[in-house]
Amino acid sequence: MGLGQRAVEFAEEVLDRVFVGWTQPFGPVTFEIFGRLDGTIDAVADYFHHHMNLMADLVGLPATD
């Protein structure tokens, strides 16, 4: 398999959702790990939970309560 080839073909919109669901959580996770949200947002846990629910919705997964 050469560069740029995939073993399985997926529709572009499916790949878009996969890559968003894979890459987008890195920002909030990294900010949380390195304390970048400290002093910026009062409810960090609520922000993180909200962001994860947005990403779940975007990729078609059920949100959590």
N, CA, C and O atoms as a CHARMM CRD file, in Angstrom:
* protein
*
  260
    1    1 MET  N      0.85800  -1.16900   0.00000 PROA 1      0.00000
    2    1 MET  CA     0.00000   0.00000   0.00000 PROA 1      0.00000
    3    1 MET  C      0.90300   1.23100   0.00000 PROA 1      0.00000
    4    1 MET  O      1.76500   1.36800   0.86900 PROA 1      0.00000
    5    2 GLY  N      0.71400   2.11500  -0.95700 PROA 2      0.00000
    6    2 GLY  CA     1.53400   3.30500  -1.07000 PROA 2      0.00000
    7    2 GLY  C      1.01800   4.44500  -0.20700 PROA 2      0.00000
    8    2 GLY  O     -0.05300   4.36000   0.39500 PROA 2      0.00000
    9    3 LEU  N      1.79800   5.50100  -0.16200 PROA 3      0.00000
   10    3 LEU  CA     1.43400   6.69100   0.59900 PROA 3      0.00000
   11    3 LEU  C      0.13300   7.26700   0.05300 PROA 3      0.00000
   12    3 LEU  O     -0.00500   7.44300  -1.15700 PROA 3      0.00000
   13    4 GLY  N     -0.81500   7.55900   0.92700 PROA 4      0.00000
   14    4 GLY  CA    -2.08800   8.12400   0.49900 PROA 4      0.00000
   15    4 GLY  C     -3.13900   7.09300   0.15100 PROA 4      0.00000
   16    4 GLY  O     -4.27200   7.44700  -0.17700 PROA 4      0.00000
   17    5 GLN  N     -2.78000   5.81400   0.21600 PROA 5      0.00000
   18    5 GLN  CA    -3.74100   4.76500  -0.06800 PROA 5      0.00000
   19    5 GLN  C     -4.28600   4.19400   1.23300 PROA 5      0.00000
   20    5 GLN  O     -3.58800   4.15400   2.24600 PROA 5      0.00000
   21    6 ARG  N     -5.51900   3.76000   1.19500 PROA 6      0.00000
   22    6 ARG  CA    -6.15400   3.17200   2.37100 PROA 6      0.00000
   23    6 ARG  C     -6.53300   1.73200   2.06800 PROA 6      0.00000
   24    6 ARG  O     -6.87500   1.39200   0.93500 PROA 6      0.00000
   25    7 ALA  N     -6.47000   0.89000   3.09100 PROA 7      0.00000
   26    7 ALA  CA    -6.85500  -0.50800   2.92300 PROA 7      0.00000
   27    7 ALA  C     -8.35400  -0.63200   2.67900 PROA 7      0.00000
   28    7 ALA  O     -8.80400  -1.54100   1.98000 PROA 7      0.00000
   29    8 VAL  N     -9.12700   0.28900   3.26100 PROA 8      0.00000
   30    8 VAL  CA   -10.58000   0.28300   3.11700 PROA 8      0.00000
   31    8 VAL  C    -11.00000   1.66000   2.62700 PROA 8      0.00000
   32    8 VAL  O    -10.50400   2.67300   3.12100 PROA 8      0.00000
   33    9 GLU  N    -11.89300   1.70600   1.67600 PROA 9      0.00000
   34    9 GLU  CA   -12.38300   2.98200   1.16900 PROA 9      0.00000
   35    9 GLU  C    -13.56600   3.46400   2.00800 PROA 9      0.00000
   36    9 GLU  O    -14.49700   2.70400   2.27000 PROA 9      0.00000
   37   10 PHE  N    -13.52600   4.71500   2.42200 PROA 10     0.00000
   38   10 PHE  CA   -14.60700   5.33200   3.17100 PROA 10     0.00000
   39   10 PHE  C    -15.07900   6.56600   2.43500 PROA 10     0.00000
   40   10 PHE  O    -14.31300   7.19700   1.70600 PROA 10     0.00000
   41   11 ALA  N    -16.32700   6.90400   2.62400 PROA 11     0.00000
   42   11 ALA  CA   -16.84100   8.14800   2.05700 PROA 11     0.00000
   43   11 ALA  C    -16.11600   9.32100   2.71500 PROA 11     0.00000
   44   11 ALA  O    -15.73000   9.24600   3.88100 PROA 11     0.00000
   45   12 GLU  N    -15.93700  10.39500   1.96400 PROA 12     0.00000
   46   12 GLU  CA   -15.23400  11.58000   2.47800 PROA 12     0.00000
   47   12 GLU  C    -15.85800  12.08900   3.77300 PROA 12     0.00000
   48   12 GLU  O    -15.13400  12.45400   4.70000 PROA 12     0.00000
   49   13 GLU  N    -17.18900  12.12100   3.85200 PROA 13     0.00000
   50   13 GLU  CA   -17.83500  12.63800   5.06700 PROA 13     0.00000
   51   13 GLU  C    -17.56700  11.74700   6.27000 PROA 13     0.00000
   52   13 GLU  O    -17.48300  12.23800   7.39600 PROA 13     0.00000
   53   14 VAL  N    -17.43100  10.44800   6.05000 PROA 14     0.00000
   54   14 VAL  CA   -17.09300   9.53000   7.14900 PROA 14     0.00000
   55   14 VAL  C    -15.66800   9.80600   7.61600 PROA 14     0.00000
   56   14 VAL  O    -15.41500   9.88600   8.81800 PROA 14     0.00000
   57   15 LEU  N    -14.74200   9.95100   6.68100 PROA 15     0.00000
   58   15 LEU  CA   -13.36000  10.25700   7.05100 PROA 15     0.00000
   59   15 LEU  C    -13.26500  11.59700   7.76700 PROA 15     0.00000
   60   15 LEU  O    -12.49800  11.73000   8.72100 PROA 15     0.00000
   61   16 ASP  N    -14.02300  12.58300   7.32700 PROA 16     0.00000
   62   16 ASP  CA   -14.03700  13.87900   8.00700 PROA 16     0.00000
   63   16 ASP  C    -14.42900  13.70900   9.46800 PROA 16     0.00000
   64   16 ASP  O    -13.78400  14.26500  10.35700 PROA 16     0.00000
   65   17 ARG  N    -15.47000  12.95100   9.70900 PROA 17     0.00000
   66   17 ARG  CA   -15.94300  12.73800  11.08200 PROA 17     0.00000
   67   17 ARG  C    -14.93000  11.94200  11.90200 PROA 17     0.00000
   68   17 ARG  O    -14.71800  12.23000  13.08000 PROA 17     0.00000
   69   18 VAL  N    -14.31200  10.95400  11.28600 PROA 18     0.00000
   70   18 VAL  CA   -13.29600  10.16800  11.98900 PROA 18     0.00000
   71   18 VAL  C    -12.13800  11.06400  12.41400 PROA 18     0.00000
   72   18 VAL  O    -11.70800  11.01200  13.56600 PROA 18     0.00000
   73   19 PHE  N    -11.63400  11.87800  11.50300 PROA 19     0.00000
   74   19 PHE  CA   -10.49400  12.72600  11.83200 PROA 19     0.00000
   75   19 PHE  C    -10.84900  13.82000  12.83500 PROA 19     0.00000
   76   19 PHE  O    -10.02900  14.16000  13.68800 PROA 19     0.00000
   77   20 VAL  N    -12.04600  14.37100  12.74900 PROA 20     0.00000
   78   20 VAL  CA   -12.49000  15.34600  13.74500 PROA 20     0.00000
   79   20 VAL  C    -12.59100  14.68000  15.11200 PROA 20     0.00000
   80   20 VAL  O    -12.11800  15.22000  16.11100 PROA 20     0.00000
   81   21 GLY  N    -13.21000  13.50300  15.14700 PROA 21     0.00000
   82   21 GLY  CA   -13.36100  12.78700  16.40400 PROA 21     0.00000
   83   21 GLY  C    -12.03400  12.33300  16.99700 PROA 21     0.00000
   84   21 GLY  O    -11.92600  12.13600  18.20700 PROA 21     0.00000
   85   22 TRP  N    -11.04100  12.16800  16.15900 PROA 22     0.00000
   86   22 TRP  CA    -9.72900  11.72700  16.61000 PROA 22     0.00000
   87   22 TRP  C     -8.86700  12.91300  17.04000 PROA 22     0.00000
   88   22 TRP  O     -8.17800  12.84400  18.05800 PROA 22     0.00000
   89   23 THR  N     -8.90300  13.98600  16.27700 PROA 23     0.00000
   90   23 THR  CA    -7.98100  15.09300  16.52900 PROA 23     0.00000
   91   23 THR  C     -8.51800  16.16800  17.46600 PROA 23     0.00000
   92   23 THR  O     -7.74400  16.73500  18.23700 PROA 23     0.00000
   93   24 GLN  N     -9.79200  16.46600  17.42900 PROA 24     0.00000
   94   24 GLN  CA   -10.33200  17.56800  18.22100 PROA 24     0.00000
   95   24 GLN  C    -10.18100  17.41100  19.73000 PROA 24     0.00000
   96   24 GLN  O     -9.92300  18.41100  20.40100 PROA 24     0.00000
   97   25 PRO  N    -10.32400  16.23800  20.29400 PROA 25     0.00000
   98   25 PRO  CA   -10.15600  16.12200  21.75100 PROA 25     0.00000
   99   25 PRO  C     -8.74100  16.43100  22.24900 PROA 25     0.00000
  100   25 PRO  O     -8.56200  16.69900  23.43700 PROA 25     0.00000
  101   26 PHE  N     -7.73700  16.40100  21.37800 PROA 26     0.00000
  102   26 PHE  CA    -6.37900  16.67000  21.82900 PROA 26     0.00000
  103   26 PHE  C     -6.22000  18.06600  22.42300 PROA 26     0.00000
  104   26 PHE  O     -5.46700  18.23600  23.38200 PROA 26     0.00000
  105   27 GLY  N     -6.90000  19.05500  21.88800 PROA 27     0.00000
  106   27 GLY  CA    -6.80400  20.41600  22.42500 PROA 27     0.00000
  107   27 GLY  C     -7.28200  20.49800  23.86200 PROA 27     0.00000
  108   27 GLY  O     -6.50500  20.87900  24.73800 PROA 27     0.00000
  109   28 PRO  N     -8.53800  20.15300  24.13800 PROA 28     0.00000
  110   28 PRO  CA    -9.02100  20.21900  25.51400 PROA 28     0.00000
  111   28 PRO  C     -8.25400  19.30500  26.47200 PROA 28     0.00000
  112   28 PRO  O     -8.01200  19.67500  27.62000 PROA 28     0.00000
  113   29 VAL  N     -7.87400  18.12100  26.00800 PROA 29     0.00000
  114   29 VAL  CA    -7.12300  17.21000  26.87400 PROA 29     0.00000
  115   29 VAL  C     -5.76500  17.81600  27.20700 PROA 29     0.00000
  116   29 VAL  O     -5.35300  17.81600  28.36700 PROA 29     0.00000
  117   30 THR  N     -5.07400  18.32900  26.20600 PROA 30     0.00000
  118   30 THR  CA    -3.76900  18.95100  26.43300 PROA 30     0.00000
  119   30 THR  C     -3.89000  20.17800  27.32300 PROA 30     0.00000
  120   30 THR  O     -3.08000  20.36000  28.23200 PROA 30     0.00000
  121   31 PHE  N     -4.88300  21.01900  27.08000 PROA 31     0.00000
  122   31 PHE  CA    -5.08900  22.19100  27.92600 PROA 31     0.00000
  123   31 PHE  C     -5.34400  21.77800  29.36800 PROA 31     0.00000
  124   31 PHE  O     -4.84200  22.41400  30.29500 PROA 31     0.00000
  125   32 GLU  N     -6.11200  20.72600  29.56200 PROA 32     0.00000
  126   32 GLU  CA    -6.40400  20.24800  30.91500 PROA 32     0.00000
  127   32 GLU  C     -5.13700  19.70600  31.57900 PROA 32     0.00000
  128   32 GLU  O     -4.85000  20.03900  32.72900 PROA 32     0.00000
  129   33 ILE  N     -4.38600  18.88100  30.87000 PROA 33     0.00000
  130   33 ILE  CA    -3.17600  18.27800  31.42400 PROA 33     0.00000
  131   33 ILE  C     -2.15900  19.34500  31.84300 PROA 33     0.00000
  132   33 ILE  O     -1.55500  19.24700  32.91100 PROA 33     0.00000
  133   34 PHE  N     -1.97500  20.36000  31.00200 PROA 34     0.00000
  134   34 PHE  CA    -0.95600  21.36700  31.27300 PROA 34     0.00000
  135   34 PHE  C     -1.49800  22.61500  31.97000 PROA 34     0.00000
  136   34 PHE  O     -0.79500  23.62000  32.07900 PROA 34     0.00000
  137   35 GLY  N     -2.74300  22.55500  32.44100 PROA 35     0.00000
  138   35 GLY  CA    -3.29500  23.63600  33.24400 PROA 35     0.00000
  139   35 GLY  C     -3.55300  24.93100  32.49600 PROA 35     0.00000
  140   35 GLY  O     -3.60000  25.99600  33.11200 PROA 35     0.00000
  141   36 ARG  N     -3.71800  24.86700  31.20100 PROA 36     0.00000
  142   36 ARG  CA    -3.92900  26.08000  30.39400 PROA 36     0.00000
  143   36 ARG  C     -5.30000  26.71100  30.61300 PROA 36     0.00000
  144   36 ARG  O     -5.50400  27.87500  30.26900 PROA 36     0.00000
  145   37 LEU  N     -6.23700  25.96200  31.17900 PROA 37     0.00000
  146   37 LEU  CA    -7.56300  26.51500  31.43000 PROA 37     0.00000
  147   37 LEU  C     -7.68000  27.09800  32.83600 PROA 37     0.00000
  148   37 LEU  O     -8.65000  27.79000  33.14400 PROA 37     0.00000
  149   38 ASP  N     -6.68900  26.82000  33.69300 PROA 38     0.00000
  150   38 ASP  CA    -6.71800  27.33300  35.05800 PROA 38     0.00000
  151   38 ASP  C     -6.74000  28.85900  35.05300 PROA 38     0.00000
  152   38 ASP  O     -5.90800  29.50300  34.41400 PROA 38     0.00000
  153   39 GLY  N     -7.69600  29.41900  35.76800 PROA 39     0.00000
  154   39 GLY  CA    -7.80900  30.86700  35.84700 PROA 39     0.00000
  155   39 GLY  C     -8.46900  31.49700  34.63700 PROA 39     0.00000
  156   39 GLY  O     -8.67900  32.71000  34.61000 PROA 39     0.00000
  157   40 THR  N     -8.80000  30.69900  33.64200 PROA 40     0.00000
  158   40 THR  CA    -9.44300  31.21500  32.43600 PROA 40     0.00000
  159   40 THR  C    -10.93300  30.90000  32.44600 PROA 40     0.00000
  160   40 THR  O    -11.76200  31.74000  32.09700 PROA 40     0.00000
  161   41 ILE  N    -11.25800  29.67800  32.85100 PROA 41     0.00000
  162   41 ILE  CA   -12.63500  29.21100  32.89200 PROA 41     0.00000
  163   41 ILE  C    -12.91100  28.73700  34.31300 PROA 41     0.00000
  164   41 ILE  O    -12.14400  27.95600  34.87600 PROA 41     0.00000
  165   42 ASP  N    -14.00400  29.21200  34.88500 PROA 42     0.00000
  166   42 ASP  CA   -14.33500  28.81700  36.26200 PROA 42     0.00000
  167   42 ASP  C    -14.75000  27.36200  36.35900 PROA 42     0.00000
  168   42 ASP  O    -14.34600  26.67000  37.29400 PROA 42     0.00000
  169   43 ALA  N    -15.53200  26.89000  35.43300 PROA 43     0.00000
  170   43 ALA  CA   -16.06000  25.52100  35.47800 PROA 43     0.00000
  171   43 ALA  C    -15.35900  24.66700  34.42400 PROA 43     0.00000
  172   43 ALA  O    -15.94400  24.32800  33.39500 PROA 43     0.00000
  173   44 VAL  N    -14.11000  24.32600  34.69100 PROA 44     0.00000
  174   44 VAL  CA   -13.30800  23.57800  33.72100 PROA 44     0.00000
  175   44 VAL  C    -13.94200  22.22000  33.40400 PROA 44     0.00000
  176   44 VAL  O    -14.00900  21.82800  32.23900 PROA 44     0.00000
  177   45 ALA  N    -14.40300  21.50800  34.42200 PROA 45     0.00000
  178   45 ALA  CA   -15.00900  20.18100  34.18700 PROA 45     0.00000
  179   45 ALA  C    -16.26100  20.30700  33.31500 PROA 45     0.00000
  180   45 ALA  O    -16.48300  19.49200  32.42000 PROA 45     0.00000
  181   46 ASP  N    -17.07200  21.32700  33.57800 PROA 46     0.00000
  182   46 ASP  CA   -18.27400  21.54400  32.76300 PROA 46     0.00000
  183   46 ASP  C    -17.90100  21.87700  31.32300 PROA 46     0.00000
  184   46 ASP  O    -18.53000  21.38600  30.38600 PROA 46     0.00000
  185   47 TYR  N    -16.87900  22.71000  31.14700 PROA 47     0.00000
  186   47 TYR  CA   -16.40600  23.06400  29.80200 PROA 47     0.00000
  187   47 TYR  C    -15.94300  21.81200  29.06000 PROA 47     0.00000
  188   47 TYR  O    -16.31700  21.58900  27.90900 PROA 47     0.00000
  189   48 PHE  N    -15.12600  21.00100  29.72800 PROA 48     0.00000
  190   48 PHE  CA   -14.59300  19.79500  29.10800 PROA 48     0.00000
  191   48 PHE  C    -15.72300  18.85100  28.71100 PROA 48     0.00000
  192   48 PHE  O    -15.73500  18.32500  27.59800 PROA 48     0.00000
  193   49 HSD  N    -16.67300  18.63600  29.62100 PROA 49     0.00000
  194   49 HSD  CA   -17.82000  17.75900  29.35100 PROA 49     0.00000
  195   49 HSD  C    -18.63000  18.29200  28.15800 PROA 49     0.00000
  196   49 HSD  O    -19.02200  17.52500  27.28000 PROA 49     0.00000
  197   50 HSD  N    -18.87400  19.58600  28.13300 PROA 50     0.00000
  198   50 HSD  CA   -19.61200  20.21100  27.03000 PROA 50     0.00000
  199   50 HSD  C    -18.87400  20.01200  25.70800 PROA 50     0.00000
  200   50 HSD  O    -19.48800  19.67000  24.69700 PROA 50     0.00000
  201   51 HSD  N    -17.56700  20.22300  25.71600 PROA 51     0.00000
  202   51 HSD  CA   -16.77400  20.07800  24.49500 PROA 51     0.00000
  203   51 HSD  C    -16.80800  18.63500  23.98700 PROA 51     0.00000
  204   51 HSD  O    -16.93800  18.40400  22.78500 PROA 51     0.00000
  205   52 MET  N    -16.69400  17.67700  24.88800 PROA 52     0.00000
  206   52 MET  CA   -16.73800  16.27300  24.48000 PROA 52     0.00000
  207   52 MET  C    -18.11600  15.91800  23.91500 PROA 52     0.00000
  208   52 MET  O    -18.20300  15.14600  22.96000 PROA 52     0.00000
  209   53 ASN  N    -19.18700  16.46300  24.48200 PROA 53     0.00000
  210   53 ASN  CA   -20.52800  16.22500  23.94200 PROA 53     0.00000
  211   53 ASN  C    -20.68400  16.84000  22.55200 PROA 53     0.00000
  212   53 ASN  O    -21.32800  16.25000  21.68400 PROA 53     0.00000
  213   54 LEU  N    -20.10400  18.01100  22.33400 PROA 54     0.00000
  214   54 LEU  CA   -20.13300  18.62000  20.99700 PROA 54     0.00000
  215   54 LEU  C    -19.43700  17.71600  19.98500 PROA 54     0.00000
  216   54 LEU  O    -19.95100  17.50000  18.88700 PROA 54     0.00000
  217   55 MET  N    -18.28100  17.19100  20.34800 PROA 55     0.00000
  218   55 MET  CA   -17.53700  16.32100  19.44100 PROA 55     0.00000
  219   55 MET  C    -18.29100  15.01200  19.20900 PROA 55     0.00000
  220   55 MET  O    -18.30900  14.49900  18.09000 PROA 55     0.00000
  221   56 ALA  N    -18.91500  14.47000  20.25600 PROA 56     0.00000
  222   56 ALA  CA   -19.70300  13.24000  20.09700 PROA 56     0.00000
  223   56 ALA  C    -20.84600  13.47700  19.11600 PROA 56     0.00000
  224   56 ALA  O    -21.09500  12.65900  18.23100 PROA 56     0.00000
  225   57 ASP  N    -21.53200  14.59300  19.27900 PROA 57     0.00000
  226   57 ASP  CA   -22.63500  14.92600  18.38300 PROA 57     0.00000
  227   57 ASP  C    -22.14400  15.07400  16.94200 PROA 57     0.00000
  228   57 ASP  O    -22.79000  14.60200  16.00700 PROA 57     0.00000
  229   58 LEU  N    -21.01600  15.72300  16.77500 PROA 58     0.00000
  230   58 LEU  CA   -20.47200  15.96200  15.43600 PROA 58     0.00000
  231   58 LEU  C    -20.14100  14.65200  14.71600 PROA 58     0.00000
  232   58 LEU  O    -20.34900  14.53300  13.50800 PROA 58     0.00000
  233   59 VAL  N    -19.63400  13.68700  15.44900 PROA 59     0.00000
  234   59 VAL  CA   -19.26300  12.42600  14.80700 PROA 59     0.00000
  235   59 VAL  C    -20.37200  11.38500  14.84500 PROA 59     0.00000
  236   59 VAL  O    -20.20000  10.27500  14.34000 PROA 59     0.00000
  237   60 GLY  N    -21.51800  11.73800  15.44700 PROA 60     0.00000
  238   60 GLY  CA   -22.66700  10.84800  15.42100 PROA 60     0.00000
  239   60 GLY  C    -22.75600   9.88800  16.59200 PROA 60     0.00000
  240   60 GLY  O    -23.44300   8.87000  16.51000 PROA 60     0.00000
  241   61 LEU  N    -22.06800  10.20300  17.68500 PROA 61     0.00000
  242   61 LEU  CA   -22.15200   9.37300  18.88300 PROA 61     0.00000
  243   61 LEU  C    -23.12000   9.99400  19.87000 PROA 61     0.00000
  244   61 LEU  O    -23.32900  11.20700  19.83200 PROA 61     0.00000
  245   62 PRO  N    -23.71800   9.20800  20.75200 PROA 62     0.00000
  246   62 PRO  CA   -24.64400   9.79300  21.73100 PROA 62     0.00000
  247   62 PRO  C    -23.86900  10.60200  22.77300 PROA 62     0.00000
  248   62 PRO  O    -22.78700  10.20500  23.20500 PROA 62     0.00000
  249   63 ALA  N    -24.43500  11.73300  23.16400 PROA 63     0.00000
  250   63 ALA  CA   -23.84900  12.55000  24.21800 PROA 63     0.00000
  251   63 ALA  C    -24.13100  11.89600  25.55800 PROA 63     0.00000
  252   63 ALA  O    -25.04800  11.08500  25.68700 PROA 63     0.00000
  253   64 THR  N    -23.33900  12.25500  26.54900 PROA 64     0.00000
  254   64 THR  CA   -23.55500  11.73000  27.89700 PROA 64     0.00000
  255   64 THR  C    -24.21100  12.80700  28.74600 PROA 64     0.00000
  256   64 THR  O    -24.16000  13.99300  28.41900 PROA 64     0.00000
  257   65 ASP  N    -24.82600  12.37700  29.83400 PROA 65     0.00000
  258   65 ASP  CA   -25.45900  13.33200  30.74600 PROA 65     0.00000
  259   65 ASP  C    -24.47300  13.88300  31.74700 PROA 65     0.00000
  260   65 ASP  O    -24.84100  14.70100  32.59000 PROA 65     0.00000
